[in-house]
Amino acid sequence: MTAITPELLERFDVPGPRYTSYPTADRFVEAFGEAEYIQALEQRRSGPAAMALPLSLYVHIPFCESLCYYCACNKIITKHHERSVPYLRYLSREVDLHVERIGRGVSVSQLHLGGGTPTFLNDEELGELMSMLRHNFNLVAGGEYSIEVDPRTVDEKRLETLARLGFNRLSFGVQDFDTQVQKAVHRIQPAEKVFALVEASRRIGFESINVDLIYGLPKQTPESFDRTLAQVCELRPDRVALYGYAHLPERFKPQRRIISIDLPVARHKVTMLSRALAAFEVAGYVYVGMDHFALPNDALAVAKRQGRLHRNFQGYSTQPDCDLIGLGVSAIGKVGATYSQNAKTLDEYQDALDQGRLPIARGLAVSRDDLVRRSIIMALMCQGSLQFESIEIAHLVDFKQAFAAELETLRGMEDKGLVKLTDTSIDVTPMGWFFVRGVAMVFDKYLQADRTRARFSKII
């Protein structure tokens, strides 16, 4: 890691997208609204073998009991749990409007409940939500059904309820086990509780357990994060999601409570990331991609080996690039060659549904050029490698001619040891994985035309 010099950081540690989609969500426009979304749904229904094409569902539960200062999610802080009752009614209305367009009983192979804090809902409400979804969709056997879990909101009995409701994958938000860091971000959760919950989850029989970590938080040091890494390796979840903290207080009000001087400097963030890579490798984890690790027998690691890895709004995924319907306030979906996002405020979301309208606030119809570039960016982000022939066959383009300017830019990265170029391919080097977002950015047409990137977090 001594090769990551201050010069490399200064040149390549720049703001950039995480590429959970391309084009990225900041490119969505209000000119794409309910009418355009309905057209995409109806085209899906009228397409060949439409009912046989599985869906992915994302349900956004915005409520949290307390504020985590680092959070950039769309959330509503409240201790009034009765607020979830009307929200579930609105979710049901939104589902009904979708069923009118695509029919009842469409197969779903992936479901994810995120937030906010999905476990803000009590057991009865979670049961009501799952019953409503099963009534309208066919949740197929062998699908991936996951829920984000705040360890402070569950016990073993609740975990048993989640399993009984059909969830087979859990994601625990840990972030850091260090008590000083937890105090600095206003999220106190003892390591002993997390260990007990993971042990209980294994006894209950969940297929995959994920732990979320964040490096770059206030009060973190490479030494303190080493201790957290050791504890996580001892915990041995099936998957680890390791995110770099994006400090954007001008965009996210809660982050203004974080004292900037407490944040680790860039070289310390690089050290944390480097040591995490080394620690998880020694512990037997497969480095799946930019922010994910998995044990060798986990479905994510298998998909990586077999070249079946995908990336969507929840990060890396084993599922094919299927249509995604986003439900709930601010939820993002992808249907056909379109992206869409629901209204970001609860009032706007509910007002649209009160009027019998789908609450689409903005979106985008993807162009042919977008599709080509999306394929390139996702290959780099998921496999770290791109064969020109695969793009040429899939999209009928001459790669070296169409992307001559991008290849010239990559030669500068090759000189720095981040990529290797051949006459037929681009390969991201082990060093380049630290800057893979920067490699992908070379092919981002929108960034080429817009150099104001302050809205994004830095790559490292």
N, C-alpha and C positions, 0 to 999 in steps of 0.2 A: 504493500500500500504506500510505500515511500514514493512511488511513481506518480501519485496524485499530488501534484505540486500546487503551490499558490497560483501559479500562472494558469494551470489547467482549470482550477476553480474559478478564477476571474473570467476566463474566456467562456467556459461551458456551463457553469452553475448559474444559469439564467432562469427567469420566470418562464414557465411553459406548462401546457396541458398535461393531464394524466392519461389522456386518450382512452377513457372508458367508452368513447364514441368518436367517430369522425364523420362529418364535422362536429366540433365540440359544442356543448350546450349554449355557450355564449354567442353562438352564431344563429340560434333560433330567432325567428321573427314573428311579430304579432300578425302579420299578413296571413300566416298559416293559423287557421282557427278550427272551429268545430266542423265546418262544412268540408274542409280538406281532410280532416281526420276521418269523418264518416265515409268519404269517398275511398280512403285507404282501407277501412274496415270492409266496405262492400266489395271492393276489388278482391280482397282476401277471400271472402265468402264465395264469390263467383269463380274464383280461380280453380284450376284442375286439382282434384284431390284435396280441396281446402280443409275438409273435416279431418283428414288424415295428418295434416301438418300440426305438430304439437305447439302449444303456446307456452310462454313463460309468463308468470304473474309476479308483479311486485306490489305490495300493499304498504303504504306509508302510514304509520301511526305516529303523530307528531308530538304527543304529550310526554313530558318528563317532570318528575317531582322536583328536581334540583338542577341548577345550571353548572355544567362543566365549562370552565373558562376557555378551553381550547376549541370548543365545538363550532363547526361551521355548517351544521345540518339545519334544515328547516324544522324548528321545534317550538312548542308552546310550553312554558314553564308554569306548572300549576299543581297544587296538592288536592284540587277538587276532582276526584275520580269520577264524579257523576257526569263530567263533560264528555266522557267517552260514549255515553249512551246515545245521544243524538248523532255523534260522529259515525257510529256503526250504522245507523239508519241511512245516513247519506251515502256511505259506502255501498249499501244494498241498492239504493237508487242508481248509483253509478254503474253497478254491475248489471242491473236490469236494462239500462240504456245500451250497454254493450251487447247483451244477449239479443236485443231486438235487431241488431245489425249483423251479428255473426252466428246466431243460433245458440240453443242450449246444448250442453253436452260436449263441447269442443274439448279435446284432450289437452291436458296440462301436464308437462313433464318436469316443470321447475316452478317452485313457489318460494318467495322470500318475503318475510315480514321485517321491515326496517323502520327506522325512525330518526329522531325521537327514541322512545323506549317502548317497543311492542309489549313488553311484560308489564307496562303500566295498566294494561287491561287485566281484569281479574279472570279467574278460571271460567266463570260462566260466560263472560263476554268473549273470551277467546273461543270457547265452544260455539257460541252463536255465530261468530265470524267464520269459523271453519265449516260449520253446517251450511251457511249461506253459500260459501264458495263451492262446496261439494254438490249442492243442489243445482248450481248453474254450470259447473264445469266438471269434466271427468278427470280427476286426479289419478293418473295412471299408476299402476303398480311399478315399483322400481324407480319412481321419480325422486328428485331431490327437493325436499321440503324443509326449509331452514327458517330459523328465527334468531334475531339478535337478542341477546340476553344481558341485561345489567345485573351483575352478580348480587347487587344490593337488594334486588327485588324478588329473588326466588329462593326456595329451599328445595330439599329433595322431593317433597310432596308435589310441589309445583312442577318440577322436572318430570315426574311421573305423569302428571296431567298433560304436559306438552307431548310426551310420547304417545299417550292414549289418543290425543287429538290428531295424530298422524305426522307430527314433525319427526324427522329422522336425522336432522343436522342442527347443531347449536353453534352459535358464535358468541363467545364471552368477551365483553369489552374490559380488558385489563389495563392497557396503556403503559403502566409502570407499577412495579411493586414497591418502589421506594416511598417511604412515608412523607419525606420532605417534598418530593415531586407531587405526590397526591394532594398534599395541602396546598401547594402552589397552584394547582389546577382545579381545586375544590371538588375532589372526588376521592373520598376516603373509603377504601375497601381492603381489609386485611388479606394478605396472601393465604392465610389458613382457610379462609372462607372459600376462596377460589379453588384451592386444592381439594377441599371437601366436595364442592359442587362437581368438579371434573370427575372425581372418583365415583360419585353417585351417578353421573351421566353414563359412565362406562358400565356400571352394574345394570342400569336400566336398559342399555343396549342401543344407544344412539350410534348411527353408522359413522359419523364424522364429527369431531369436536374441534372448533377453531378458536384461537386466541388472538385478539387484536392487540398490537403494541404500537407505540408511537415514540420515535426518537426525535430529539430537538425540543423537548418540553422544558419549561423553566425549572431551574435547580438541577437538571440532569448534568451529569459529567460522564465521561467514558468509563470511569471506575464504578460509579453508581449503576450505570446501565449494564456493566458486566455482571453485577450481582443479580439484576433482573433477568438477564439472559440465562444465567446459571439456573435460576429458579424455574424458568420456562422450560429449559431442557430437562429438568427433573420432573416437571409436570407432564411433559411429553404429549401435548395435544397432537391430533392428526394433522392439523394445519396451523400455520402461523401467518398472520397478515401483519407486515411491518411497514408502517407508514411514516414518512417524514412530516413533522409538524409544519403546517403552512401558516405563518404568522401574517395575517392580513387584517389588522385592526380597523383599517379604514373601511373595510367591507363587512366585517363581522363584529358587531358591537360587543359581545361577551369577551372577545380577545383583548379589549381595552383594559380589562382588569388584570391582565398579565403584565408584570413589570419587565420591560424590554431588556434591562441590564441582566436579568436572571436567565435569559436565553443563552444556550451554548453557541459559541462562534462556529463558523462554517467548517473549520478544520476539525473541530471536536465532533460535529455531526458526521463528517466523513469517517472519523475514527469509530464512532458508534456503529455506523452502517458496516464498515469493514469487519469489526469484531463480531457483529451479529452474523454476517455471512460465514465467518470462520467457525463460530460457535455452533451454528446449526449444521454446518457441513460435518464437523466432528461428531455431532449428535446423531448423524445419519439421515438428515433431512435432504430432500431434493430441492434445489433452488429452481422453483417453477418459473419465476419471472421477477419483474421489477419489485414487487412488494409481497410476494407469496412464497412460502415454503411448505412442503408436505412430506410426510413419511412415504417411503417408496411404494407401499401397497395402497396408499390413498388414491382415490379416483382422479384427483387433480394431477398427481405425479404420473399416473398411468397415461392420462391424456397427453401430458407433456412428452412422454417417451414415444407415443404413437402419433404425434403430430396433430392431435385433435383438440388442442387447446384453443379456447376462444376468450374474448374479453368483452364484457358488457358493463352496464352501469353499476354493478356490484363488484366489479373487478374481474379476475380470471375465473373462467367457468369451464366445465366439462361439456356443457350442452352445445349442440349445434347452433348456428347463428339463426335461431328461430325468432319469430315475432314475440315481442314483449308488450304486455298491456300493463300500464302503470295505473294503480288505483289509489285514490287519496290525495290530499292537498300536496301540491308541488311534485307529484310523482311524474317520472319521465317514462315514455314508452317508445317502442319502435315497431311499426307495422309496415311491411313491404319496404319501399324505398322512401319512408318518411320517419321523422322523429317528431314527438310531441311532448308537451309538458302541461300539466294541470296548473290552475291558478295557485299562486304561492301563499295567499292569505286564506284563512278559514272563512271569513265573510264572503270573499269572492267565490270561493269553491262552493259554498252552500247556496249562495244566491243563484248561481248558474243551475244547480240541480233543482232548486225550488221552481225554476222556470222550465224545467223539463229538458235542459240542455246539458250536453257533456261539457265538463268544466275546462276545456282546452283553452289555454291562455296564449300559447305560442308554439311554434314548431318549425319544421323545415322539410321541403321535398328535396331529396338527394339527387344531384345531377350525375350524369355518366362519369364526369371527371372526378366527382366526389367518391363514387364507387371504386374507381381504379385506385385512387389515393388511399381510401380506407383499407383496401386489401393489402397494400404495401405497408401501411403503418401498423396494421394488426399483425402481419407476418413478423415484422421487426419486434413488436412488443411481446408477442407470444412465443415465437420460436428463436428470436435473435438471429434470424437468417432469412434471406430472400433469394429465390431462384428467379431470374428474369423470365425464364420460359413459362413459369406458372402464371405470371401476370399476362404474358403475351397470349397464351392459349385462352385464358379466362376472359380477357377483355379486348382481344384483337388489337393490340398496340405493339409498336416497335419500342421496347423499353428504353434502350440506350438513346434512341432519337427523341422520344417523348420526354425523357427526364435527364437530358444532357446537362442542364444547368445544375440539377440536384446532385448528379454524380460528381460534377466538378467541385461542389461544396463539400461533398463527403471526402474528397481527396485531402482536404485540409484536416479532417478528422482522422483520416488514415495516417497522416504524418504524425499525429499525436498519439497513435496507438489505440484509438477507440473503435475503429472498424477495419476490416480487411476487404478490399475490392478485388474481384477477378473479372474476367471477360463475361462471366455468366451469373455472378452472384454478389450479394453483400452479406458479410458476416460480422456480427457484433462481437468484439473481443471481450474477455473477462473484465478488463478495465472499462470497456465501453458500456457494460451493464449498469455501471454507476450513472452513466449519462444517457441511457437508452432513450429517455424522453427527448433529449436534444437531438439524437439521431433521427427519431421519428419526425421531429419538427421540421427537418429539412424538406420533407414532402408535404408539409401543410401549406396549401395554397393561400389560405386566409392569413396566416402569419407572414407569408412573403409580402402580402399587400398591406399588412398592418403591423408595424413594429412596436406598437404600444402594448406591452405584455404585462403591465403591472397588475392586471386583474388575476394573474395566475401566481401560484406558489413557485418558489425556486425548485429546480430539479433535485438538488440535494438539500 
